Structures are given as C-alpha cells and as structure tokens.
Amino acid sequence: MKAAPTHAAAAAEFLKDSERSHWHDETLWHVRSKRDVSAQKIPEWEQLRTLASQIKDHVLSNLDNLLLQFEKKAQANGIEVLWAKDAQEHNEHVLRILEENQVKQLVKSKSILTEECGLNHFLEDKGYDVVDTDLGERIIQFNKQVPSHIVMPAIHLKKKEIGDIFHEHLGTDAGADDPKYLTEAARQHLRQKFIQAHAAITGVNFGIAETGGFVVCTNEGNADMGTHLADIHIACMGIEKLIPRAADLGVYLRLLARSATGQSITNYTSHFHRPRKGKKMYLILVDNGRTKQLGREDFRNSLKCIRCGACMNTCPIYRRSSGFSYNSTVPGPIGSILSPGMDLNKHSTLPFASTLCGSCSDVCPVKINIHEQLYKWRQVITKEGPPQVSKRWAMRFGGQVMSKPRLFELMGKMARKSLSISPRGFVYNSFNAWGKHRELPEVPKETFKDWYRKNRNHDK
C-alpha cells in the first residue's frame, strides 16, 4: 500500500495553485471575522467558554457513570442503545439494523463520526445507495471527495465548480453558478430522496445524560426531514458528546454556531427523546479510540471538542493548505491532536503543521489548550514516532553548537559571511524549505551581542 503523503508534501501540492490558496485563506478568515463580531456581542462570552470547559471537565471525569445513566434513560424512552468499540463494530451495527428492517433506501445527514468510521464506503460495498442530504456533503459526494472542513465540507470548491458538478449530476444549465438556482436544484433532487427513504442516519451534537435524549444541530433542516419521513432513525454518537443535564445545553448552543460561522444559533436545533408511534429509533455509542485518548493525561482535553471548526478558520496553516493536506477525517489544529492518537505513524507530521501561535486555543469555545497539545505531541513523536535520522542529527548538531558560546559565535559569523557572498542559487534550493515561498531576511552586519559590546558604555 502506498504511504500517505506528509502534510508538507500535500500542502505543497495545494499551494501550486496560488490563486486558489489565497482565495481559500481569505474565505476562511472571513468566517473567522464573523465569529469575532458575533462573540463580541455577548458580554459574558468568556464566562460561557469557562463554564463550557468546566462542564466538559466534569463529563470526562465521570464519563463511565454518565454513559450508564444516559443508556438507562434512553432505553426507558424506547430507544435501542448499542455500543461499538471501534469503526468496524459501528458499521456492522448499522448494516444489521438495515438488514433486519429490510431497508432498501436511506438518507444521511452530516456526521463526522460516520466519516471517521468510513460508513458510506462500507454500505456502498454492501450494495446500498447512501445519500448525503447536507448540501455541502452531497456536493462532495457527487465529486467523489471527502469533506475538507467539518462544518463547511465543500469550502474548497468555487461556485463555478459546483455549477459544473450539478450540471453533470443534476442536469442544471451548463455554466450556471447562481447559488439560489443551484440550491433549488439540489432541494428538488433531495426531496425525492427523502420521500423514498426507509431509514435516516444522523450524527449527534449533544447527548443529555439526565433525560436520555439527544440533540442534532443543522442549518438546512435535512436531519429533520429525513427522520420525520423515514420509519427508522439511526443516530451515531461518539461517547464524548455527553452533557450532564438539559440545563447545560444552553451554554453550548450559544457557543457552537457563533464559533462555527458567526450565527447566533443554528437554524434547526432538533431534540430527539423517543421513537414516534410505529417507528424505530437506534442510538449507537462509539468509542473508536476515545477511551485511549481519555487515558492520555496530556491529551484528554481534546475530547471536549464540540466540532465547531473555529480552530480551522483561524489557523494560518489550515487556511493556506486546505483540509485535504491533513489526510484525516478531522483536519486542522484539533485534528492534529486527535489523529496521532488514532495512528501515530500515519499522522506523525500533523503536530508539526502549526506555528504554535495559539490562535486556535484563543478561539476554542471550550478552551482546549490546542497549541500546547500540539507541542506535546511533537515531543512524543520525536521519541516514539517514525525514525527521522536527518532531523535527529541536525538537532544534535544544533544542541552542541548552542551549548558552547564561542562555537555558536563562530558559526554565526561564518553563516552571515556565507549568506552575504553566496550566489542566489546556492541559498535558494530544494534543501532550503523556508526559502521556497519566501525571501530570507537581510543578513545583519553584526549580532546584537557585537552591537552591545560597542555601545554599552555610551550612555554612562
């Protein structure tokens, strides 16, 4: 099997189209700016973030008991609760439910968990036609891609490209790229899918331990349309998505949409407590590495994530390199601390795809210390990850130089002299990664230490 490209290699491929890279950067920064405007309208914004983080601390410290409470309440409500230790078991649960209920056609609303488990491909291999009903998800499904963003899955595509996709798959007018026209075409196409579906699959944004109910947040109402028309509702939920009480829900609803897109709240906040008469409801609680992450003291806080995508919208690396460069279900800063816990070798380059500027931590609505965890993953990877002989030798050499002041001074003088007289081709080449897309700063004539020696007595 061909090894997945490193983040740097995948990012370099995306950056070849500089116009798209700049457009992607500006588009996501616009979303980040809308988040700032929305957050500033809430005087108690920082108190909300602190409270949300504290509630999640309580959940993670009492996850076992809260899960059992949640299961008991959900079962009492008439929901069939299933547990899945990994992606394979989750997918097999879904398949069994479809087979037992003789489901032929199904629709699915946006679910990062089902993407993580590879559910679509699993069911398609079994002969099912899985229809994603979120508009962005349907677009990339037509285009045979995976989401590049957890909230805006088709953010990497421009209007004209979406128009071409719809022309090919829905028969819209060639060259048409008016958003209203394309949205109406998608609405008519999906309406038939909703009517024909026997089962609807959704994700879960919040599970409420106190009541056994759960909440699904959407902007398009597609989850409601699917679940209201279909006889079978299958909800797929990561075990970390719990909150203790219904009273806690308001805290997260005020934070989620504002952090994600700058909205005050999602257009639809749908509460599910029990199946309707004559219908069936299933809830699959999925671990898939979450308890392992919970046991990692340095990284357990990553399980607080409510999947708003704010860290992606602010990250200068993500904005310029796109979600595809991460080769993981959840890209961006939060994905770079979740993914190594799933497969350290495959995702060993992701924690290094960061400037450690801390902007991700600043905008996180549940105050995850993302940049600190990225730094800690770097330390783990250096010790336990794939061997990086060249980097290891370079670090040893650098450590030797920096530990000896005279040697450091000598090497600095040699480097300044060499850079000032060397031809451009000698400095800017394939070995100089920093020089690929930027000019190195002008070489100073002297170090600060030299300047200080000459000037320290001038003011006396």
C-alpha positions in Angstrom: 0.0 0.0 0.0 1.3 3.4 -1.0 2.2 5.6 2.1 0.1 8.7 2.6 1.9 11.9 1.8 3.2 14.0 4.6 1.4 17.2 5.4 4.2 19.2 3.9 4.0 17.3 0.6 0.2 17.5 0.4 0.3 21.2 1.3 2.9 21.9 -1.4 0.6 20.3 -4.0 -2.3 22.6 -2.9 -0.1 25.7 -2.9 0.8 25.1 -6.6 -2.4 26.9 -7.3 -1.6 30.2 -5.6 -4.8 31.9 -6.6 -6.9 29.1 -5.0 -4.7 29.1 -1.9 -5.2 32.9 -1.4 -8.9 32.6 -2.1 -9.2 29.7 0.4 -7.3 31.7 3.0 -9.4 34.8 2.6 -12.7 32.9 2.6 -11.9 31.2 5.9 -10.6 34.4 7.5 -13.9 36.0 6.6 -15.7 33.2 8.6 -13.3 33.8 11.5 -14.0 37.5 11.4 -17.8 36.8 11.6 -17.1 34.7 14.6 -15.3 37.6 16.3 -18.2 40.0 15.6 -20.8 37.6 16.9 -18.8 36.7 20.1 -18.2 40.4 20.9 -22.0 40.9 21.1 -22.1 38.6 24.2 -20.7 40.4 27.3 -20.4 37.1 29.1 -18.6 35.3 26.3 -15.5 34.4 28.2 -17.6 33.2 31.2 -19.5 31.0 28.8 -16.3 29.5 27.5 -15.1 28.8 31.0 -18.4 27.2 32.1 -18.5 25.0 28.9 -14.9 23.8 29.6 -15.7 23.1 33.3 -18.9 21.1 32.4 -16.8 19.0 30.0 -14.2 18.5 32.7 -16.9 17.0 34.8 -18.1 14.8 31.9 -14.7 13.4 31.2 -14.0 12.7 34.9 -17.4 10.9 35.3 -17.8 9.5 31.8 -18.5 5.9 32.8 -21.3 6.8 35.2 -22.9 9.4 32.9 -22.9 6.9 29.9 -24.7 4.3 32.0 -27.2 6.9 33.2 -27.7 8.0 29.6 -28.2 4.5 28.3 -30.7 3.7 31.1 -32.8 6.8 30.4 -32.6 6.3 26.6 -33.8 2.7 26.9 -36.6 3.7 29.2 -37.7 6.1 26.4 -37.9 3.3 23.9 -34.6 3.8 22.2 -32.5 0.8 21.3 -29.0 1.5 22.5 -26.0 -0.2 21.0 -22.3 0.0 21.9 -19.4 0.0 19.4 -15.8 -0.4 20.4 -14.5 0.6 17.0 -15.4 1.7 13.5 -15.9 -1.8 12.2 -18.4 -2.7 15.0 -20.2 0.6 14.4 -20.6 -0.2 10.7 -21.8 -3.7 11.4 -24.4 -2.5 13.8 -25.8 -0.1 11.1 -25.8 -2.9 8.5 -27.6 -5.3 10.8 -30.3 -2.7 11.5 -30.8 -2.1 7.8 -31.0 -5.8 7.0 -33.3 -6.6 9.9 -35.7 -3.9 8.9 -35.4 -4.7 5.2 -34.3 -1.1 4.4 -33.5 -0.5 0.7 -33.0 3.2 0.5 -31.6 5.6 3.1 -30.6 9.2 3.7 -27.9 10.6 5.9 -27.3 14.0 7.4 -23.9 15.4 8.2 -22.0 13.2 10.7 -18.2 13.5 11.3 -18.4 10.2 13.2 -19.7 8.2 10.3 -17.0 9.8 8.1 -14.5 8.7 10.8 -15.9 5.1 10.6 -16.0 5.0 6.8 -19.7 4.1 6.9 -20.6 5.3 3.4 -18.0 3.1 1.6 -18.8 0.2 3.9 -22.5 0.3 3.0 -21.9 1.0 -0.7 -19.7 -2.1 -0.8 -22.8 -4.0 0.5 -25.0 -2.6 -2.3 -26.6 0.4 -0.5 -27.0 3.8 -2.1 -26.2 6.2 0.7 -27.5 9.7 0.0 -25.9 12.5 1.9 -28.5 15.2 2.4 -26.4 18.1 3.7 -25.8 20.3 0.6 -22.1 20.5 1.1 -21.8 16.8 1.8 -23.9 16.0 -1.3 -21.7 18.2 -3.5 -18.5 16.4 -2.4 -20.3 13.0 -2.7 -21.0 13.8 -6.3 -17.4 14.8 -6.7 -16.1 11.6 -5.0 -14.3 13.6 -2.3 -14.2 13.7 1.4 -15.0 16.8 3.4 -12.2 19.3 3.6 -13.8 21.1 6.6 -16.0 19.6 9.4 -18.6 22.4 9.2 -18.3 23.5 5.5 -17.3 20.3 3.7 -17.2 21.9 0.2 -15.4 25.1 1.2 -12.5 24.2 -1.1 -14.8 24.5 -4.2 -15.8 27.6 -6.0 -19.3 28.4 -7.4 -18.4 27.6 -10.9 -17.0 24.2 -10.0 -20.2 23.4 -8.0 -22.2 24.5 -11.0 -20.3 22.1 -13.2 -20.8 19.3 -10.7 -24.6 20.0 -10.7 -24.7 20.2 -14.5 -23.1 16.7 -14.7 -25.2 15.0 -11.9 -28.4 17.0 -11.8 -28.7 18.3 -15.3 -28.7 22.0 -14.4 -27.9 24.6 -17.1 -24.3 24.5 -18.3 -22.3 27.3 -16.8 -24.9 28.2 -14.3 -23.4 29.2 -10.9 -26.1 31.3 -9.2 -26.3 29.9 -5.6 -30.1 30.2 -5.5 -30.6 28.3 -8.7 -28.2 25.6 -7.7 -29.7 25.3 -4.2 -33.2 25.0 -5.6 -32.0 22.2 -8.0 -30.5 20.4 -5.0 -33.7 20.8 -3.0 -35.8 19.3 -5.7 -33.3 16.4 -6.2 -33.1 15.6 -2.4 -36.9 15.9 -1.8 -37.4 12.8 -3.8 -34.7 11.0 -1.8 -36.3 12.0 1.4 -39.7 10.7 0.3 -38.3 7.4 -0.9 -36.0 6.7 2.1 -36.9 3.9 4.6 -34.1 4.9 7.1 -32.4 8.1 8.1 -28.9 8.2 9.7 -27.9 11.3 11.8 -25.0 12.3 14.0 -25.4 13.6 17.5 -24.2 17.0 18.7 -25.1 16.5 22.3 -26.4 13.6 24.3 -28.1 14.5 27.6 -27.4 12.0 30.4 -30.3 13.4 32.6 -33.0 12.7 30.0 -31.6 10.1 27.6 -32.4 12.4 24.8 -30.1 13.9 22.2 -29.8 17.0 20.0 -28.9 17.4 16.4 -27.9 20.9 15.1 -28.2 21.7 11.4 -28.7 24.8 9.2 -30.7 23.1 6.4 -33.3 21.1 8.3 -32.2 18.0 6.4 -31.8 15.9 9.5 -35.4 16.7 10.5 -36.7 15.9 7.0 -35.0 12.6 7.0 -36.0 11.4 10.4 -39.6 12.6 10.2 -40.3 10.8 6.9 -38.4 7.6 7.5 -39.5 4.7 9.6 -36.0 4.0 11.0 -33.8 6.6 12.7 -30.2 5.5 13.4 -28.2 8.1 15.5 -24.4 7.7 15.7 -22.7 9.3 18.7 -19.2 9.5 20.0 -19.2 8.7 23.7 -17.6 12.1 24.5 -20.6 14.0 23.2 -22.4 13.8 26.5 -23.5 16.7 28.8 -24.9 16.0 32.2 -28.2 18.0 32.2 -30.7 19.6 29.9 -29.9 22.9 31.7 -26.3 22.7 30.4 -27.4 22.6 26.7 -28.0 26.4 26.5 -24.3 27.1 27.3 -23.2 25.1 24.2 -25.9 26.3 21.9 -24.8 29.9 22.5 -21.2 29.0 21.7 -21.5 26.4 18.9 -22.9 28.4 16.0 -21.2 31.7 16.9 -17.8 29.9 16.9 -18.5 28.0 13.7 -20.0 30.5 11.3 -20.8 33.7 13.3 -24.5 32.8 13.6 -26.3 33.4 16.9 -27.7 29.8 16.7 -28.1 27.0 14.2 -31.3 27.3 12.1 -32.5 23.9 13.4 -31.8 22.6 16.9 -33.7 19.2 16.9 -34.4 17.3 20.1 -35.0 13.5 20.0 -36.3 11.7 23.0 -38.2 8.6 21.8 -39.4 7.0 18.6 -42.8 8.0 17.3 -45.6 5.5 17.3 -44.9 2.8 14.7 -41.3 4.0 14.2 -38.0 2.7 15.5 -35.0 4.6 16.9 -31.5 3.3 17.4 -28.6 5.0 19.2 -25.0 3.7 18.6 -22.5 4.8 21.2 -19.0 4.7 19.7 -15.6 4.5 21.4 -13.1 4.1 18.5 -10.1 5.2 20.4 -11.8 7.8 22.7 -11.1 5.9 25.9 -7.4 5.6 25.0 -7.3 9.4 24.4 -9.1 9.9 27.8 -6.3 7.9 29.4 -3.6 10.2 28.0 -3.3 12.9 30.6 -1.7 15.5 28.3 -4.4 15.0 25.6 -7.7 14.1 27.3 -8.9 17.7 27.0 -9.1 17.2 23.2 -12.2 15.2 23.9 -14.0 18.4 24.9 -14.3 19.3 21.2 -17.8 20.2 20.1 -16.8 20.2 16.3 -17.3 23.9 15.6 -14.3 24.3 13.3 -13.2 27.6 14.7 -9.6 26.4 15.1 -9.5 25.7 11.4 -10.9 29.0 10.4 -8.2 30.9 12.3 -5.2 28.6 11.7 -2.8 30.1 9.1 -1.6 26.7 8.1 -5.0 25.2 7.5 -6.3 28.3 5.7 -3.4 28.2 3.2 -3.0 24.4 2.8 -6.7 23.2 2.9 -8.2 20.3 4.8 -7.0 17.7 2.3 -3.4 18.2 3.2 -4.1 16.6 6.6 -5.3 13.3 5.2 -7.5 12.8 8.3 -11.3 12.9 9.0 -10.9 15.9 11.3 -8.3 18.3 9.8 -6.8 21.5 11.2 -5.4 22.0 14.7 -7.9 19.9 16.6 -7.4 17.1 14.1 -3.7 17.3 14.5 -4.1 16.3 18.2 -6.8 13.7 17.7 -5.4 11.9 14.7 -1.9 10.9 16.1 -3.8 9.2 18.9 -5.5 7.0 16.3 -2.4 6.2 14.1 0.9 7.8 15.2 2.8 6.6 12.1 0.3 7.8 9.6 -0.3 11.2 11.2 3.2 11.9 12.7 3.7 15.1 10.6 0.4 16.8 11.6 1.5 18.3 15.0 4.4 20.0 13.1 1.9 21.6 10.8 1.5 24.5 13.1 3.2 27.8 14.0 2.2 27.3 17.7 0.8 30.8 17.6 -2.0 29.9 20.0 -4.8 31.4 17.9 -6.6 28.0 17.9 -6.7 27.9 21.6 -7.9 31.5 21.8 -11.0 30.9 19.7 -11.9 27.4 21.0 -15.3 27.7 22.7 -14.4 25.0 25.3 -10.9 26.3 25.9 -8.9 23.3 24.7 -5.2 24.1 25.0 -4.7 23.0 21.4 -1.3 24.6 20.7 0.1 23.2 24.0 -1.1 19.7 23.0 0.5 20.1 19.5 3.8 20.9 21.2 3.5 17.8 23.5 2.7 15.6 20.5 5.9 16.8 18.9 7.8 15.6 21.9 6.0 12.2 21.8 6.7 11.8 18.1 10.3 12.7 18.5 10.7 9.8 21.0 8.3 7.2 19.7 7.3 8.2 16.1 8.9 7.1 12.8 12.7 7.5 12.7 13.8 10.9 11.4 17.6 10.4 11.2 18.4 13.6 9.4 16.4 15.8 11.8 17.8 13.9 14.8 21.4 14.6 13.7 20.6 18.2 12.9 19.1 18.7 16.4 22.2 17.1 18.0 24.5 19.3 16.0 22.4 22.4 16.8 22.4 21.4 20.5 26.2 21.1 20.5 26.7 24.5 18.8 24.2 26.3 21.1 25.7 24.8 24.3 29.1 26.3 23.5 29.1 30.1 23.3 32.3 30.5 21.4 31.4 27.9 18.9 28.0 29.5 18.5 29.5 32.9 17.9 32.0 31.5 15.3 29.3 29.6 13.4 27.1 32.7 13.4 29.9 34.8 11.8 30.6 32.1 9.2 26.8 31.8 8.4 26.5 35.6 8.0 29.5 35.8 5.8 28.5 32.8 3.6 24.9 34.1 3.1 26.2 37.6 2.1 28.6 36.3 -0.6 26.9 33.2 -1.9 25.0 33.2 -5.2 21.2 33.0 -5.0 21.1 29.5 -6.4 23.3 28.3 -3.6 20.9 29.7 -0.9 17.5 29.1 -2.6 17.4 25.4 -3.5 15.5 22.2 -2.7 17.3 21.9 0.6 16.1 25.3 1.9 12.4 24.6 2.8 12.0 28.1 4.2 13.1 29.7 1.0 10.6 28.0 -1.2 7.8 30.6 -0.8 9.6 33.5 1.0 12.7 35.6 0.9 15.1 35.2 3.8 15.6 38.4 5.9 18.6 40.6 5.0 21.8 39.3 6.7 22.7 41.7 9.6 26.2 43.1 9.6 26.7 42.3 13.2 25.0 40.4 16.0 23.2 42.1 18.9 26.0 40.9 21.2 28.6 42.7 19.0 26.5 45.9 18.9 26.1 45.7 22.7 29.8 45.4 23.3 30.4 48.5 21.3 27.6 50.6 22.7 27.1 49.6 26.3 29.2 52.4 27.8 27.9 55.2 25.6 25.2 56.3 27.9 27.4 56.5 31.0 
